[in-house]
């Protein structure tokens, strides 16, 4: 009787061992992924519902280093999912793996290559903007001349408020867009093209006291430089005009750098200044002392064939707005340049009369 019980126990252990070895796990992951996008690992298994499984992300260089570990639980359909944040990871070879507790037919490891395309994005618009009801984007997508890029914007709560929407690029791969927003905060802007995800940028919209997204005040907070901006189309025949209301103290004005711009401005004393020494690689820049008055700015491309949007940025200013018409100081300046001085006409007439009388007198002699 004892022997029979031992045999039954042994057979039961063998049966349980066979059940354990029969468990099956298969995981799936993309072969490659852009850094910044979530790495989603999915899979199926014959483990029971609610069973916890570890899914591990490793970085493979000369040695294998664990980066992140997730515990997932088997769902009623015997599936599972783990999501890894790739923000800040370095490009290279990675692998995701489930613990080797299943049988030999299981697929418990996948290789993933993470790549970085973030340097293809070059934004000239400010990463910190004052709240105006719009988030302004201005920049270049490398290699996307006369093409376009897909843009998506998420608000501070993670809700998509714009896009995905296709925005055209010009022959310099330049793009510009105004995104309507309802509140200050940090907005994530993502860029995608036909080859997939390019990258993202975070634009902070300031509100309240215009020094922090929350509007909180306090002497301990560091002072931030507030940059206001406005943009308009500009060509040599139709320059962009702006009106800038300055604060008292040092003021800095500068343009976007998608084109070789010429910037002219007339201060509150009526003096005209011209800035044109930076080229297309750097923004034109003007620095002067503000008196709390209005400065008028004219911007146009150095090359006659160029036509593009230009953005004017201002530091230590109360407002930067596009002028709907040619401001009076520039209209007056243009009139002076094209109208000859009136005192010159009588002088020429008197001189001509004198010469004629002299010639006539000589003939009579």
C-alpha positions in Angstrom: 0.0 0.0 0.0 2.8 2.4 0.9 4.6 1.5 -2.3 1.5 2.3 -4.3 1.2 5.7 -2.7 4.8 6.4 -3.5 4.3 5.5 -7.1 1.2 7.7 -7.4 3.1 10.6 -5.8 6.0 10.2 -8.2 3.7 10.0 -11.2 1.9 13.2 -9.9 5.2 15.0 -9.6 6.1 14.0 -13.2 2.7 15.2 -14.4 3.2 18.6 -12.7 6.7 18.9 -14.1 5.3 18.3 -17.6 2.6 21.0 -17.0 5.3 23.5 -16.0 7.5 22.7 -18.9 4.5 23.1 -21.2 4.1 26.8 -20.4 4.7 28.9 -23.5 5.6 32.6 -23.9 6.0 34.7 -27.0 7.0 38.4 -27.0 6.9 40.9 -29.8 8.7 44.3 -30.2 9.7 46.5 -33.1 13.0 45.9 -34.8 13.9 49.6 -34.7 12.4 52.7 -32.9 13.2 56.4 -32.7 14.4 57.6 -29.3 11.6 59.4 -27.5 8.9 57.1 -28.7 7.5 54.5 -26.3 8.8 51.0 -26.8 5.7 48.8 -26.6 6.4 45.1 -25.9 3.4 42.7 -26.3 3.1 39.0 -26.0 1.0 35.9 -25.3 1.4 33.0 -22.9 -0.2 29.9 -21.6 0.4 31.1 -18.0 -2.7 31.5 -15.9 -4.7 34.7 -15.7 -3.2 37.2 -13.3 0.2 35.6 -13.3 3.0 38.2 -13.0 5.8 38.2 -15.5 8.9 40.3 -15.6 9.8 42.0 -18.9 13.3 43.6 -18.9 14.9 46.1 -21.3 18.7 45.7 -21.6 21.3 47.9 -23.4 23.8 45.8 -25.3 27.3 47.3 -25.8 30.3 45.2 -24.7 28.3 44.0 -21.8 24.5 43.8 -21.2 23.1 46.4 -18.8 19.6 46.3 -17.4 17.9 49.6 -18.2 14.3 49.1 -17.0 12.1 46.3 -15.6 8.4 46.0 -15.8 6.0 43.6 -14.1 3.0 42.7 -16.2 0.0 40.6 -15.4 -1.6 38.1 -17.7 -4.9 39.3 -19.1 -8.1 37.1 -19.6 -7.1 36.6 -23.2 -3.7 35.4 -22.0 -1.9 38.5 -23.5 0.3 41.0 -21.8 1.9 44.4 -22.6 4.8 46.4 -21.2 5.7 50.0 -22.2 9.2 51.4 -21.8 10.1 55.1 -22.0 13.0 55.6 -24.4 13.5 59.3 -23.7 17.1 60.1 -23.0 18.5 56.7 -24.0 21.5 56.6 -26.2 21.3 55.2 -29.8 22.3 51.6 -30.2 21.4 48.0 -29.7 18.9 46.9 -27.0 17.0 43.8 -26.2 13.8 43.1 -24.4 13.4 39.7 -22.6 11.0 37.7 -20.6 12.5 35.4 -17.9 13.4 32.0 -19.3 10.8 30.1 -17.4 8.9 28.7 -20.4 9.6 25.8 -22.7 12.1 25.7 -25.6 9.6 26.7 -28.2 9.0 30.1 -26.5 10.3 33.4 -28.0 11.3 35.3 -24.9 13.8 37.8 -26.4 13.7 40.4 -29.1 16.5 42.7 -30.4 15.6 46.4 -30.8 17.7 49.2 -32.4 17.1 52.7 -31.1 18.0 55.6 -33.3 18.0 59.3 -32.9 16.7 61.8 -35.6 16.3 64.7 -33.3 19.1 66.7 -34.9 17.0 66.9 -38.1 14.8 69.5 -36.3 16.0 73.1 -36.0 13.6 75.5 -34.4 14.2 79.2 -34.6 11.0 80.0 -32.7 11.5 80.5 -29.0 11.2 77.5 -26.7 9.7 79.9 -24.1 6.9 82.1 -25.2 4.5 84.5 -23.5 0.8 83.5 -23.6 -1.0 85.1 -26.6 -3.5 82.4 -27.4 -1.2 80.8 -29.9 2.0 78.6 -29.8 4.2 79.7 -32.7 6.5 77.3 -34.5 9.2 78.3 -36.9 12.0 76.2 -38.1 13.7 73.9 -40.6 13.4 70.1 -41.1 16.7 68.9 -42.5 16.3 67.2 -46.0 12.6 68.2 -46.4 12.9 70.9 -49.0 9.6 71.6 -50.9 8.1 68.8 -48.9 6.5 68.8 -45.5 6.3 67.4 -42.0 3.6 66.1 -39.8 3.1 68.0 -36.6 1.3 66.9 -33.4 0.9 69.0 -30.3 -0.1 67.8 -26.8 -1.2 70.1 -24.0 0.1 70.0 -20.4 -2.5 67.3 -19.6 -1.3 65.0 -22.4 -4.3 65.7 -24.6 -3.7 66.1 -28.4 -4.9 69.5 -29.3 -3.4 69.8 -32.8 -2.9 67.2 -35.5 -1.4 65.1 -36.6 -1.4 67.7 -39.4 0.8 68.0 -42.4 2.6 71.3 -42.7 4.4 72.3 -46.0 8.0 73.3 -46.2 9.6 75.7 -48.7 12.7 75.3 -50.9 14.8 75.9 -47.8 13.0 73.2 -45.8 11.5 76.0 -43.7 8.1 75.7 -42.0 5.9 77.9 -39.8 2.7 77.4 -38.0 0.4 79.1 -35.4 -1.1 76.5 -33.0 -4.2 77.8 -31.0 -3.9 77.1 -27.3 -6.1 77.9 -24.3 -3.7 78.1 -21.4 -0.1 78.5 -20.3 2.0 75.4 -19.6 4.4 73.0 -21.3 3.4 71.7 -24.7 5.1 68.7 -26.4 5.4 69.2 -30.2 6.2 66.0 -32.2 7.4 65.8 -35.7 7.0 62.8 -38.1 7.7 62.2 -41.8 7.4 59.4 -44.3 10.3 57.6 -42.6 8.7 57.7 -39.2 9.1 59.6 -36.0 11.7 62.4 -36.1 11.6 63.8 -32.6 9.9 66.2 -30.3 10.4 69.5 -28.6 8.8 71.0 -25.4 7.6 74.6 -25.7 6.8 76.4 -22.5 4.1 79.0 -22.6 4.3 81.5 -19.8 1.3 83.1 -18.1 0.3 84.8 -14.8 3.3 86.8 -13.8 4.9 85.9 -17.2 7.8 84.1 -15.4 6.4 80.7 -14.8 3.7 78.4 -16.3 1.8 78.4 -13.0 1.9 82.1 -12.5 3.4 81.7 -9.0 5.5 84.6 -7.6 8.2 84.7 -5.1 11.6 86.4 -4.5 13.4 83.0 -4.6 12.4 82.3 -8.2 15.1 83.2 -10.8 14.3 85.9 -13.2 13.6 84.6 -16.7 14.1 86.5 -19.9 10.7 87.0 -21.5 10.7 86.9 -25.3 7.8 88.2 -27.3 7.5 87.7 -31.0 5.4 88.2 -34.2 5.8 87.0 -37.7 4.8 88.1 -41.2 5.6 87.3 -44.8 8.4 89.4 -46.3 10.0 90.0 -49.7 12.2 92.8 -51.1 9.1 94.4 -52.8 6.8 93.9 -49.8 8.8 94.1 -46.6 7.4 93.1 -43.2 6.8 96.0 -40.8 6.5 95.7 -37.0 5.8 98.0 -34.1 7.7 97.3 -30.9 6.6 98.9 -27.6 9.8 98.8 -25.4 10.3 98.8 -21.7 12.8 101.1 -20.0 16.4 99.6 -20.2 18.4 97.4 -22.5 16.3 96.0 -25.4 17.3 93.3 -27.8 15.6 92.7 -31.2 16.5 89.8 -33.4 15.1 88.0 -36.5 14.6 84.4 -37.4 17.5 82.9 -39.3 15.9 81.0 -42.2 17.0 83.8 -44.6 19.6 86.5 -44.9 17.5 89.3 -43.5 18.1 93.1 -43.5 16.6 94.8 -40.4 16.0 98.5 -40.3 14.5 100.3 -37.3 13.6 103.9 -36.4 13.8 104.9 -32.8 11.7 107.4 -30.9 14.1 110.2 -32.0 13.4 109.4 -35.7 16.9 108.0 -36.3 17.1 105.2 -38.8 19.5 102.2 -38.1 20.3 99.3 -40.4 21.5 95.8 -39.3 22.9 93.6 -42.1 26.1 91.8 -41.0 25.0 88.3 -39.9 24.2 86.4 -43.1 21.6 83.6 -43.3 23.2 81.4 -40.7 22.6 83.8 -37.8 19.7 86.2 -36.9 20.1 89.9 -37.5 20.3 91.6 -34.1 19.9 95.1 -32.7 20.6 96.2 -29.1 19.7 99.6 -27.7 18.3 101.3 -24.7 14.5 101.4 -24.5 12.6 104.4 -23.2 9.2 102.9 -23.0 8.3 104.2 -26.4 7.5 102.6 -29.8 10.2 101.5 -32.2 9.3 100.8 -35.8 11.0 97.9 -37.6 11.3 97.0 -41.3 12.6 93.6 -42.3 13.2 92.3 -45.8 15.5 89.7 -47.5 18.9 90.7 -48.7 18.4 88.7 -52.0 15.7 90.1 -54.3 14.5 86.6 -55.3 13.8 85.5 -51.7 10.3 85.4 -50.2 9.6 83.9 -46.8 8.1 84.4 -43.4 10.2 86.4 -40.9 9.9 86.4 -37.1 10.9 89.4 -35.0 11.7 88.6 -31.4 12.0 91.2 -28.6 13.5 91.0 -25.2 12.5 93.6 -22.5 9.6 94.8 -24.5 5.9 95.2 -23.8 4.6 94.1 -27.2 5.7 93.1 -30.7 3.0 93.4 -33.4 2.8 93.3 -37.1 2.0 96.7 -38.6 -1.0 96.5 -41.0 0.5 99.2 -43.2 3.8 101.1 -43.7 4.4 103.0 -40.4 4.5 106.8 -40.8 8.2 107.1 -39.9 9.2 104.7 -42.8 6.7 106.4 -45.2 8.3 109.8 -44.4 11.8 108.4 -44.7 10.9 107.0 -48.2 9.4 110.3 -49.3 12.5 112.1 -48.3 14.7 109.7 -50.2 12.7 110.0 -53.5 11.8 113.8 -53.4 14.6 116.2 -54.5 15.3 119.2 -52.2 13.2 122.2 -53.3 15.8 125.0 -52.6 17.9 123.4 -55.3 15.5 124.3 -58.2 15.7 128.2 -57.9 19.4 128.0 -57.5 19.8 126.0 -60.8 17.4 128.5 -62.5 19.5 131.6 -61.4 22.7 129.9 -62.4 21.3 129.1 -65.9 20.1 132.7 -66.3 23.5 134.1 -65.4 25.3 131.9 -67.9 22.8 132.9 -70.7 23.3 136.6 -69.9 27.1 136.2 -70.0 27.0 134.5 -73.3 24.7 137.1 -74.8 27.0 140.0 -73.6 30.1 138.3 -75.2 28.3 138.1 -78.5 27.5 141.8 -78.5 31.1 142.6 -77.9 
